[in-house]
Structure formats: structure tokens, C-alpha cells
């Protein structure tokens, strides 16, 4: 480079020194998608650290007369309300001194030891403080976390959950996509809205569609908590998930909440037979500027034990809405898997994230998913986008509808149960048609804005909302308000479906409502078998009994044959 040349700033804001010859390899590397992601060096004092912050407390406990009077370096008089709630409701006090006296590295080895059963682990891990759980898990590398998750998940059979949303809140599209998602094997389907007042209508559309594709799929609509509870009590949804808990008192207060108020809300759901889990995930406290200088994993361990103390069956965690924050710091993706593992150690169902986009890199999004995919969790995705990500109102998902074939091939390649199955195009079109026609009939009987035959036709074949005719959102909002004001319930919808030639969907929707009355699916990790069978599979009757080769869930028999049959595989004799 000539010393006389004057450096300038190029269009990208980079220093451009005339005469500089750059490495062609680095120029090519600079153009790769991963360079568009955000990466941040650790800053422990404000909480920008995934694991092992120097500010995390050392584990400790003191018990007097059956009451925890000191925990993780704090005397009871100095407890914040999270500490107090955890100490009083989330720790098995009778075992606490024994559990806390164990060498953390030795206990970490027990987590991956196939000769130590899950029951033996849980008896002690549920008696540990947040700092102790974190200290144990910090001894594991990512391969060991995967091994531990394989043993520690609550239900033996892994499953999956999907998102069914539309950027236009288009009810015909939602019904059709819910039907296809159900046919593809998801146990649960989750909706949310662009316009809050549309929630009753989109919840109805998803419920009808899901019971068309494969009876027994449980649905929810993630909206403001009072509305969400109302929809559940009406029988228009079957579970709730987006009830958030946090790891610092200040963040709880910003939401006008406490652990006790969350527990009260959970009791409202449980009293009506609604399945319930909470939501948390690393990065939320840092996002609010109130991480208290603690590691993301430590704060998440507190969230997990608040969830345990509230008595709900499980937790959606693993970064969730703040995944870009842990993913920006060293070991952040490892931390996400570690928080899933601690949830299992607390004997809770886990919906293990993978539900929001965080990277421009296809390789990186796949790598983020692999620990949960390989180990198997209760719900590998707490929201696989069953629609194109442009339609995903949860800000996109790690995988979307364009990835269905690749995801199925990954299951086939590795002989892994990922919670979906290959489907035939004709079967998909048939169930999409049935779903949207059922919704059309319900709208007609209720006097709601007409779903035209053109909308039906478009919904059958559409990939996303871009292929759908426009609907009047204003008119649909009026219908949504009428649905609530008129006291319409799931039982009313069952009757309309049965009277208009949709007996199968009516039977399946009635099965969901009966399941609510029985209450069996509010057991930890409860789902319905599906395909019209309303037998519940949960941690009670399908407990994880993995203890090494030949034990636990194995992908064999009919399920394995189903996974093999990807739609573009050919028979050798036909070649």
C-alpha cells in the first residue's frame, strides 16, 4: 500500500485503504450468513454471561424445624420473594441436607451414568437449590448434557408442538394449516394473533382444523392472560403455555406479578381441567436490564423452581423469545440445553424451545436444535412453524413449513423420533379441504362473515397467506366479539359440526372436551395418543425408564417404518 494514499470509508462503513489486497478467502467468509448474526463478548457484571458467572452464588442451605432459613448464601431475612417462594414450595426439605452435601461433580457423573436411574436422580435433584443445580450442570459438556437429557426427560416417548398462525389472522388458512399440522404428527398446536381481538376466532379455527387432521391434538391461543383463560374455559382451547415467570424480583414487579399471583392463575386453569405450563428462558432478565449480574443459567434455574413450586406440570424454556441474547455469548446454545436439563431434573415436562429464529445461518439453526432432537424431549420444539415463517406471528421459528421434508429426512437418517411423520399430498389436501369446509359451515350457522368458496379453494392449496383472498378484519373482529358475548362454547361447536355432516370432527372435538372433564391430561407431560384415540400418554403411564442400550424409547416397528417412507424415496425394484 502506498503511504501517500488516503484511507476512506466504504459504503458498508468499513475502512477502505487504497492499495490493500485482501485475502479472497476472508472476503468470501465475510459474505457468509453467520456474519450477519450478533455476537457479544461476555460482560458478567450486567449479566452478559451464559454460564459460570463470577457473581453467581455458591450453593448452601440451612434448615431449622423443617424451614429453610438460609439458601445459597442468603439468610431468610434477606430473601427476595423468589427466594422465599422457592424455599417454601419448590425444594424437598426432607432430602435437602443430603442432596446439598453431595459432591456436585460426582452427581453430574450420576446424571450420565446408565446404572443410576432417573428416579434416584430426581429424589435428590428436587431437593437442591438453584445454585446447586447450576453447579452440577456446569460440570457437563454438551455431549454429556444430551446423554443426561435422554435419561431425564419425564415422558419416555418424545413429541413435538407446532405454531399455526397467519400474518393476516386468516381463519380459513389457520383451519387448513392446523389440519395439516395435526396430520403431520404434532401433539399440540399453538396460535397467536396480529390483532388481539381476533383471538376467539383464530382459536376456534385452529381447534376445528386440528381435530380434522388427527383427533386428539391439544390447542392453545397465546394472548393476554385473561383472554387466554376465558378461551380455555369456553372449551375453545385445551392448554395454556405463555404464562411467564422470571428470575429476578424486579422483572416480576415490572409485570405486576409475583410467584403467588402466577400460582393463583395456574389454579384457575387446573380447576377447569386445562393443561398448563409456564414460559421462561435465558435472556429475559438481561433484556429488561435487571439481571443483577448473575448468569443466565442461574436466573433460569430460579424460574424453573418457581414453576415447580407453583405446581404446574411443566415449562416452556430454552431461550424462547430472547434466544438471540444467549446465542450471542460464548456457550449460549449450550446454556439453552442446560436449562432444559435442569427443568427435567425438577421433574417437570419441558417444551424445549427451538421456537424462534435467531440466526441467518442454516447450519447454525440446525446445530441449535440438535441437542433436543438427538436426546428427545417432551416437545422438541415449543413451536415448529407449520406455516412459512413470514406468517409466523411468534417471530418465526427455527424450522418452518419449508423444512418439513428435511426434518423428516433427519429422523430417517439418524433413526430418531422427532415428533413428525411423512405425509401424502393427497391426504393433506383432503384434510385441509374438510377442515376449511367445516369452519365454513360453523360460520354460516353462527351468522359470522361468510367464508366464500374461493377462500375454501385457496386455503386447500395455499402455502401461506400470500395465496389467500383478502377478508375484512373489521367484520371478523365483530364476529369474534359476538362469539364471546353470546357465550358460545366448545360444546355448541360440537353440536353444529354434528348437525352439518362433520361427525368425525365433532367426535374428536367432543373427545377433547371429555378429556378436560377427566383431567388425566393435566398429569406431567400429558398428551393424547391422537388419530382419534383419547387415551392419555404421560409421565405417569409412560415414564422415562432409559438406562442405556436396549432400554427407554427406541424407534422401531410401525413408527420406524413410517419414518422411512419419505415421499421421494423409491423402491429399488422400480428403478
Buried (B, 14 or more C-beta within 10 A) or exposed (E): EEEEEEEEEEEEEEEEEEEEEEEEEEEEEEEEEEEEBEEEEBEBEEBBBBBBBEBBBEBBBBBEEEEBBBBBEBEBEEBBBBBBBBBBBBBBBEBBEEBBEBEBEEBBBBBBBBEBBBEEBBBBBBBBBBBBBBBBBBBBEBEBBBBBBBBBBBBBBBBBBBBBBBBBBBBBBBBBBBBBBBBBBBBBBBBBBBBEBBBBBBBBBBBBBBBBBBBBBBBBBBBEBEBBBBBBBBBBBBBBBBBBBBBBBBBBEEEEBBBBEBBEBBBBBBEBBBBBBBBBBBBBBBBBEBBBBBBBBBBBBBBBBBBBBBEBBBBBBBBBBBBBBBBBBBBBBBBBBBBBBBBBBBBBBBBBBBBBBBBEBEEBBBEBBBBBBBBBBBBBBBBBBBBBBEBBBBEBBBBBBEBBEEBBBBBBEBEBBBBBBBBEEEEBBBBBBBBBBBBBBBBEBBEBBEBEEEBBBBBBEBBBBEEBEEBEBEEBBBBBEBBBEEEBBBEBBBBBBBEBEBEBBBBBBBBBBEBBEEBBBBBBBBBBBBEBEBEBBBBBEBBBEBBEEEEBBBBEEEBBEBBEEBEEEEEEEEE
